[in-house]
Amino acid sequence: MIDINAFDPLTLVLLAALNPVVIAIAVVMGRGADQWQKLPIAAFAASVAGFLLYWLLCQVGVFKVHALGGEAGLVVIQFLYAFLLSALVYRLARRRRT
């Protein structure tokens, strides 16, 4: 069982970086984007989907949440991580297209 405290930056960064849903959606949407303006949308979608997976795992009992507050930080960190990841994939995909 993983304990989530109110604010634990290292745990939040690890949860965001190792969330397979965030990675998959950011890569797929970043690769399919034809304009850079679509990257924040990809990051938001990846962040929300990653949070839904986190919430589901909390409901099942994989994560034990002691206090509220870390979830907002998790969404923000997942958004930033997904934006960087989708921007990297977008840039690599554009390089191959030209």
Rosetta constraint file for C-alpha pairs under 8 A:
AtomPair CA 1 CA 61 HARMONIC 7.71 0.50
AtomPair CA 1 CA 62 HARMONIC 5.60 0.50
AtomPair CA 1 CA 63 HARMONIC 5.80 0.50
AtomPair CA 1 CA 64 HARMONIC 6.66 0.50
AtomPair CA 2 CA 62 HARMONIC 6.76 0.50
AtomPair CA 2 CA 63 HARMONIC 4.92 0.50
AtomPair CA 2 CA 64 HARMONIC 5.98 0.50
AtomPair CA 3 CA 63 HARMONIC 6.12 0.50
AtomPair CA 3 CA 64 HARMONIC 4.96 0.50
AtomPair CA 3 CA 65 HARMONIC 6.14 0.50
AtomPair CA 3 CA 66 HARMONIC 7.24 0.50
AtomPair CA 4 CA 8 HARMONIC 7.45 0.50
AtomPair CA 4 CA 11 HARMONIC 7.55 0.50
AtomPair CA 4 CA 63 HARMONIC 6.99 0.50
AtomPair CA 4 CA 64 HARMONIC 6.12 0.50
AtomPair CA 4 CA 65 HARMONIC 4.92 0.50
AtomPair CA 4 CA 66 HARMONIC 6.23 0.50
AtomPair CA 4 CA 67 HARMONIC 7.64 0.50
AtomPair CA 4 CA 70 HARMONIC 7.48 0.50
AtomPair CA 5 CA 65 HARMONIC 6.60 0.50
AtomPair CA 5 CA 66 HARMONIC 5.66 0.50
AtomPair CA 5 CA 67 HARMONIC 5.92 0.50
AtomPair CA 5 CA 68 HARMONIC 7.91 0.50
AtomPair CA 5 CA 70 HARMONIC 6.85 0.50
AtomPair CA 6 CA 66 HARMONIC 7.13 0.50
AtomPair CA 6 CA 67 HARMONIC 5.06 0.50
AtomPair CA 6 CA 68 HARMONIC 5.72 0.50
AtomPair CA 6 CA 69 HARMONIC 5.15 0.50
AtomPair CA 6 CA 70 HARMONIC 4.97 0.50
AtomPair CA 7 CA 69 HARMONIC 6.73 0.50
AtomPair CA 7 CA 70 HARMONIC 5.23 0.50
AtomPair CA 7 CA 73 HARMONIC 7.92 0.50
AtomPair CA 8 CA 12 HARMONIC 6.29 0.50
AtomPair CA 8 CA 70 HARMONIC 7.32 0.50
AtomPair CA 9 CA 13 HARMONIC 6.10 0.50
AtomPair CA 10 CA 14 HARMONIC 6.18 0.50
AtomPair CA 11 CA 15 HARMONIC 6.05 0.50
AtomPair CA 12 CA 16 HARMONIC 6.14 0.50
AtomPair CA 12 CA 70 HARMONIC 7.41 0.50
AtomPair CA 12 CA 73 HARMONIC 7.19 0.50
AtomPair CA 12 CA 74 HARMONIC 5.52 0.50
AtomPair CA 12 CA 77 HARMONIC 7.38 0.50
AtomPair CA 13 CA 17 HARMONIC 5.99 0.50
AtomPair CA 13 CA 74 HARMONIC 7.52 0.50
AtomPair CA 13 CA 77 HARMONIC 6.63 0.50
AtomPair CA 13 CA 78 HARMONIC 7.98 0.50
AtomPair CA 14 CA 18 HARMONIC 5.89 0.50
AtomPair CA 15 CA 19 HARMONIC 5.90 0.50
AtomPair CA 15 CA 74 HARMONIC 7.64 0.50
AtomPair CA 16 CA 22 HARMONIC 7.41 0.50
AtomPair CA 16 CA 50 HARMONIC 7.85 0.50
AtomPair CA 16 CA 74 HARMONIC 6.61 0.50
AtomPair CA 16 CA 77 HARMONIC 6.38 0.50
AtomPair CA 16 CA 78 HARMONIC 4.90 0.50
AtomPair CA 16 CA 81 HARMONIC 7.18 0.50
AtomPair CA 17 CA 22 HARMONIC 7.98 0.50
AtomPair CA 17 CA 23 HARMONIC 7.78 0.50
AtomPair CA 17 CA 78 HARMONIC 7.33 0.50
AtomPair CA 17 CA 81 HARMONIC 6.93 0.50
AtomPair CA 18 CA 23 HARMONIC 7.83 0.50
AtomPair CA 19 CA 23 HARMONIC 6.53 0.50
AtomPair CA 19 CA 50 HARMONIC 6.52 0.50
AtomPair CA 20 CA 24 HARMONIC 6.01 0.50
AtomPair CA 20 CA 50 HARMONIC 7.83 0.50
AtomPair CA 21 CA 25 HARMONIC 6.05 0.50
AtomPair CA 21 CA 46 HARMONIC 6.86 0.50
AtomPair CA 21 CA 49 HARMONIC 6.58 0.50
AtomPair CA 21 CA 50 HARMONIC 5.33 0.50
AtomPair CA 21 CA 53 HARMONIC 7.48 0.50
AtomPair CA 22 CA 26 HARMONIC 5.97 0.50
AtomPair CA 22 CA 46 HARMONIC 4.67 0.50
AtomPair CA 22 CA 47 HARMONIC 6.10 0.50
AtomPair CA 22 CA 49 HARMONIC 6.87 0.50
AtomPair CA 22 CA 50 HARMONIC 5.11 0.50
AtomPair CA 22 CA 78 HARMONIC 7.09 0.50
AtomPair CA 22 CA 82 HARMONIC 6.34 0.50
AtomPair CA 23 CA 27 HARMONIC 6.08 0.50
AtomPair CA 23 CA 46 HARMONIC 7.49 0.50
AtomPair CA 23 CA 82 HARMONIC 6.84 0.50
AtomPair CA 23 CA 85 HARMONIC 7.52 0.50
AtomPair CA 24 CA 28 HARMONIC 6.10 0.50
AtomPair CA 24 CA 46 HARMONIC 7.96 0.50
AtomPair CA 25 CA 29 HARMONIC 5.86 0.50
AtomPair CA 25 CA 42 HARMONIC 7.27 0.50
AtomPair CA 25 CA 45 HARMONIC 7.40 0.50
AtomPair CA 25 CA 46 HARMONIC 5.21 0.50
AtomPair CA 26 CA 30 HARMONIC 5.66 0.50
AtomPair CA 26 CA 42 HARMONIC 5.90 0.50
AtomPair CA 26 CA 43 HARMONIC 6.14 0.50
AtomPair CA 26 CA 46 HARMONIC 5.69 0.50
AtomPair CA 26 CA 82 HARMONIC 5.36 0.50
AtomPair CA 26 CA 83 HARMONIC 7.26 0.50
AtomPair CA 26 CA 85 HARMONIC 6.26 0.50
AtomPair CA 26 CA 86 HARMONIC 4.87 0.50
AtomPair CA 27 CA 31 HARMONIC 5.95 0.50
AtomPair CA 27 CA 85 HARMONIC 6.75 0.50
AtomPair CA 27 CA 86 HARMONIC 5.46 0.50
AtomPair CA 27 CA 89 HARMONIC 6.11 0.50
AtomPair CA 28 CA 32 HARMONIC 6.24 0.50
AtomPair CA 29 CA 33 HARMONIC 6.03 0.50
AtomPair CA 29 CA 39 HARMONIC 7.79 0.50
AtomPair CA 29 CA 42 HARMONIC 5.56 0.50
AtomPair CA 29 CA 86 HARMONIC 6.97 0.50
AtomPair CA 30 CA 39 HARMONIC 6.34 0.50
AtomPair CA 30 CA 42 HARMONIC 6.59 0.50
AtomPair CA 30 CA 85 HARMONIC 7.76 0.50
AtomPair CA 30 CA 86 HARMONIC 4.19 0.50
AtomPair CA 30 CA 87 HARMONIC 6.35 0.50
AtomPair CA 30 CA 88 HARMONIC 7.88 0.50
AtomPair CA 30 CA 89 HARMONIC 5.58 0.50
AtomPair CA 30 CA 90 HARMONIC 4.86 0.50
AtomPair CA 31 CA 86 HARMONIC 7.23 0.50
AtomPair CA 31 CA 89 HARMONIC 5.59 0.50
AtomPair CA 31 CA 90 HARMONIC 5.06 0.50
AtomPair CA 31 CA 93 HARMONIC 5.83 0.50
AtomPair CA 32 CA 90 HARMONIC 7.61 0.50
AtomPair CA 33 CA 38 HARMONIC 6.13 0.50
AtomPair CA 33 CA 39 HARMONIC 7.12 0.50
AtomPair CA 33 CA 90 HARMONIC 6.67 0.50
AtomPair CA 34 CA 38 HARMONIC 7.67 0.50
AtomPair CA 35 CA 39 HARMONIC 7.79 0.50
AtomPair CA 36 CA 87 HARMONIC 7.76 0.50
AtomPair CA 36 CA 90 HARMONIC 7.78 0.50
AtomPair CA 37 CA 41 HARMONIC 7.86 0.50
AtomPair CA 38 CA 42 HARMONIC 6.36 0.50
AtomPair CA 39 CA 43 HARMONIC 6.16 0.50
AtomPair CA 39 CA 83 HARMONIC 6.34 0.50
AtomPair CA 39 CA 86 HARMONIC 6.37 0.50
AtomPair CA 39 CA 87 HARMONIC 6.52 0.50
AtomPair CA 40 CA 44 HARMONIC 6.05 0.50
AtomPair CA 40 CA 83 HARMONIC 6.22 0.50
AtomPair CA 41 CA 45 HARMONIC 6.13 0.50
AtomPair CA 42 CA 46 HARMONIC 6.10 0.50
AtomPair CA 42 CA 82 HARMONIC 7.55 0.50
AtomPair CA 42 CA 83 HARMONIC 7.22 0.50
AtomPair CA 42 CA 86 HARMONIC 7.09 0.50
AtomPair CA 43 CA 47 HARMONIC 6.00 0.50
AtomPair CA 43 CA 78 HARMONIC 7.89 0.50
AtomPair CA 43 CA 79 HARMONIC 5.21 0.50
AtomPair CA 43 CA 80 HARMONIC 7.26 0.50
AtomPair CA 43 CA 81 HARMONIC 7.86 0.50
AtomPair CA 43 CA 82 HARMONIC 4.75 0.50
AtomPair CA 43 CA 83 HARMONIC 4.70 0.50
AtomPair CA 43 CA 86 HARMONIC 7.05 0.50
AtomPair CA 44 CA 48 HARMONIC 6.14 0.50
AtomPair CA 44 CA 79 HARMONIC 5.84 0.50
AtomPair CA 44 CA 82 HARMONIC 7.87 0.50
AtomPair CA 45 CA 49 HARMONIC 6.09 0.50
AtomPair CA 46 CA 50 HARMONIC 5.92 0.50
AtomPair CA 46 CA 78 HARMONIC 7.62 0.50
AtomPair CA 46 CA 79 HARMONIC 7.18 0.50
AtomPair CA 46 CA 82 HARMONIC 6.39 0.50
AtomPair CA 47 CA 51 HARMONIC 6.12 0.50
AtomPair CA 47 CA 75 HARMONIC 5.81 0.50
AtomPair CA 47 CA 76 HARMONIC 7.74 0.50
AtomPair CA 47 CA 78 HARMONIC 5.13 0.50
AtomPair CA 47 CA 79 HARMONIC 5.02 0.50
AtomPair CA 47 CA 82 HARMONIC 6.92 0.50
AtomPair CA 48 CA 52 HARMONIC 6.21 0.50
AtomPair CA 48 CA 75 HARMONIC 7.10 0.50
AtomPair CA 49 CA 53 HARMONIC 6.40 0.50
AtomPair CA 50 CA 54 HARMONIC 6.29 0.50
AtomPair CA 50 CA 78 HARMONIC 7.50 0.50
AtomPair CA 51 CA 55 HARMONIC 6.04 0.50
AtomPair CA 51 CA 74 HARMONIC 7.63 0.50
AtomPair CA 51 CA 75 HARMONIC 6.49 0.50
AtomPair CA 52 CA 56 HARMONIC 6.09 0.50
AtomPair CA 53 CA 57 HARMONIC 6.21 0.50
AtomPair CA 54 CA 58 HARMONIC 6.22 0.50
AtomPair CA 55 CA 59 HARMONIC 6.25 0.50
AtomPair CA 56 CA 60 HARMONIC 6.29 0.50
AtomPair CA 57 CA 61 HARMONIC 6.15 0.50
AtomPair CA 57 CA 62 HARMONIC 5.34 0.50
AtomPair CA 57 CA 63 HARMONIC 6.29 0.50
AtomPair CA 58 CA 62 HARMONIC 5.71 0.50
AtomPair CA 58 CA 63 HARMONIC 4.80 0.50
AtomPair CA 58 CA 64 HARMONIC 6.47 0.50
AtomPair CA 58 CA 65 HARMONIC 7.34 0.50
AtomPair CA 69 CA 73 HARMONIC 7.14 0.50
AtomPair CA 70 CA 74 HARMONIC 6.11 0.50
AtomPair CA 71 CA 75 HARMONIC 6.30 0.50
AtomPair CA 72 CA 76 HARMONIC 6.39 0.50
AtomPair CA 73 CA 77 HARMONIC 6.08 0.50
AtomPair CA 74 CA 78 HARMONIC 5.95 0.50
AtomPair CA 75 CA 79 HARMONIC 6.06 0.50
AtomPair CA 76 CA 80 HARMONIC 6.32 0.50
AtomPair CA 77 CA 81 HARMONIC 6.07 0.50
AtomPair CA 78 CA 82 HARMONIC 5.85 0.50
AtomPair CA 79 CA 83 HARMONIC 5.99 0.50
AtomPair CA 80 CA 84 HARMONIC 6.28 0.50
AtomPair CA 81 CA 85 HARMONIC 6.14 0.50
AtomPair CA 82 CA 86 HARMONIC 5.89 0.50
AtomPair CA 83 CA 87 HARMONIC 5.97 0.50
AtomPair CA 84 CA 88 HARMONIC 6.19 0.50
AtomPair CA 85 CA 89 HARMONIC 6.30 0.50
AtomPair CA 86 CA 90 HARMONIC 5.87 0.50
AtomPair CA 87 CA 91 HARMONIC 6.08 0.50
AtomPair CA 88 CA 92 HARMONIC 6.26 0.50
AtomPair CA 89 CA 93 HARMONIC 5.99 0.50
AtomPair CA 90 CA 94 HARMONIC 6.10 0.50
AtomPair CA 91 CA 95 HARMONIC 6.21 0.50
AtomPair CA 92 CA 96 HARMONIC 6.47 0.50
AtomPair CA 93 CA 97 HARMONIC 6.33 0.50
AtomPair CA 94 CA 98 HARMONIC 6.45 0.50
